[in-house]
Amino acid sequence: MDSSQLLGITTFTYLFSSILYAVIFIFRAKSLGPATTVFTSIALLIQTIGIGLRWQESYQIGIGHAPLTNMYESLVFFAWTIIAFYLFLEWKYKIRTIGAFAVPFAFLAMAYASFSTEFSKEISPLIPALQSNWLIAHVVTCFIGYAAFTVATGLAIIYLIKNSSASRNSTDESTLLATLPSLSVIDDLTHKSMVFGFLWLTVGIITGAVWANSAWGTYWSWDPKETWSLITWFIYAITLHARYTRGWGGKRIAWLAILGFLSVLFTYYGVNFILSGLHSYGSS
Amino acid sequence: MNQSNSVWAFFASVKLALVTLFFLAITSIIGTVIPQKETAQVYIDTYGQNTANLFQIFSIPDMYNSWWFLGLLALLSANLIVCSIERFPAAWAIIKADNLATPLKRLQQMRLRREWTSALNVSDTEATLAATLNTNGWKNQSRQKDSGRLLFSQKAPMSRTGVYIVHISILIIFVGAIIGEMFGYKGSVMLPETQSTEQIYTFRTNEAIPLGFEVRCDLFEIELYDNGMAKAYRSELTVLENNEIVRQKTIVVNDPLTYKGVTFYQSSYQPYQSFVVTVSDMTSAKKIQAILPYQQQHVEPNSDLRFGIINAKTAGQSVTDIKLWLKDQSGVSGNYWLSDGEQKIIEHEGTTYLIAAKQMYATGLQIAKDPGVWTVYVGFTLMIIGLLMAFFMSHRRLWIHIREEDGKTLVLMSGSANKNRGAFEKTFSALADQVQK
């Protein structure tokens, strides 16, 4: 068993997880719940072993480094953090119906990592700029933030769907959506996820700045990746202020959560493939 | 503070903060799409004369240093300062409030409350409740109030300062950035091996800045992975003051050298067509180092020793093997193959030499002096602490009023939290269940 097999399996287990959560939601199959959670947890465990093995394999070929250094590895880790964060939320708030809107993001990340031909999946040696202890701190903190924002978006989508059907008051759909938590609970969870993500994004930007200073002597150089991470930070800062001080909630916050997530996607993906800058190695 | 002052009110408003952040977010996009700090010609070629002119008017080519972008940041700073001055006193008043002076009427109106009768008398009830609260981590005080006893306990009142700490941390980061801008510089120098410099050139104006000391590059080398990718760029640097060595360090990317507040970062390199050749006579311990172009002889003065590079194998721009030609007092010449950078002891007609040869490089150093960086780091630290306080701690307060009425001991427990009320409600009912026993 090597890491690429385990990570390959992970793609399909997350697909299956997504289907299970969708079934729970659509057919109100509550009894499937515990099994689905166990299955998803095992899938996460398999992926964890896969990531660990990849780390070990990199040492075996003599270029040992944490598997967080290119597009493929970061997508795999992104999927891992989404599932880990979702399972944490499910355990803490005992709400399983939102899985159908969170787990698919992890599947999409894994599927894109596995099937895209845009980047290499090989374990490649680290270029000198990436050889730093800040690498792990920077990447891990950023992706915890990204994962929380991703789940917040899933929640925001649930909110908007439930909200629009509640106003239309169509009996058929409202029974389906009745299994979802109440609007105020979804709203609260969206907010909590964004708060959590905002803290980690902040730490991610800061560790990046400290790293840049130790590598180049400049903690901030307005390169596109830095700038976009700051734009994302501004969007969430606006969202949190609007909620705390102006009492925004519901639809407006849901849309801001989605806007923030689009900015996350652009920071993460768009900058590497559409713009260019110091982080250009992320696209290889 | 005149609150009716409309200018003050403008700067104190949260609306201004939201609008400023919005404009910062939107305008920041421009510089990620339009390349920054290119020459004027590049913009004319890419966007045409008219658009390029417009760009110049709005300082688009260096937008993050433009008057309007810095103006937005200044506006944000002013907003943060005024807003904090405006709101902090109220927060501080709550933190420092005498909660034992809270009237019973208010406790009776709190959303979170529980009432019951105790079988004990007032003072015994108070003692039991105080002890239970204490064992649950709620340290409390009490006082005679509203013809009964009032107990009060609170957690994390200082968490109310979290948001102000975050706001101040942003200002501290700005101050650090300004200090760096005013008293620091960023520059670079291309330093060939064996040579030294006492000045560097700033990025912005390309002006020479004296270092106040001398820095020498003794060696530059590139280490490769098996697949030919660069593994490490390494420069051996020596700092000299008054021709005396004061500091030596081998720097790589991510591990710079700092001397007297000036930091030297490994940033680039440049290969030369020449070679650094070292020949040492092992018996006399005489070391001769020379920089030699291809196929040129070094003639050591007052000696019969001469040497040169007569052949080299290359891979791309990099030399892999070097053939050294050497002739000494014996009058016999010999050829010796060395791999790039290798040191070898050879026996040449009865004399032992240590020979070494490598392709010559210049190391590209980036130099930064930034006395503001520690201020910025203090800001970073405060920001994280402030966010943790603001988001994950809440000011929780608990009152218990005990009074006697018609021979019965009435107990009222009330509580409030400024954040995360759902979680506090659970804590409150669990605690109420426990103290009621």
Interface residues (C-beta under 8 A of the other chain):
Chain A: G62 I63 S124 P125 I127 P128 A129 Q131 S132 D188 V195 F196 F198 L199 T202 V203 I206 A209 V210 N213 S214 A215 W216 G217 T218 Y219 W220 W222 P224 T227 W228 L230 I231 F234 I235 A237 I238 H241 A242 T245 R246 V271 L275
Chain B: V14 K15 A17 L18 L21 F22 L24 A25 S28 I29 G31 T32 V33 Q36 Y64 A177 K186 Y225 D226 N227 M229 A230 K231 A232 Y233 V252 V253 N254 D255 P256 T263 Y265 Q266 S267 Q366 I367 A368 D370 V373 V376 Y377 F380 M383 I384 L387 L388 F391 F392 G422
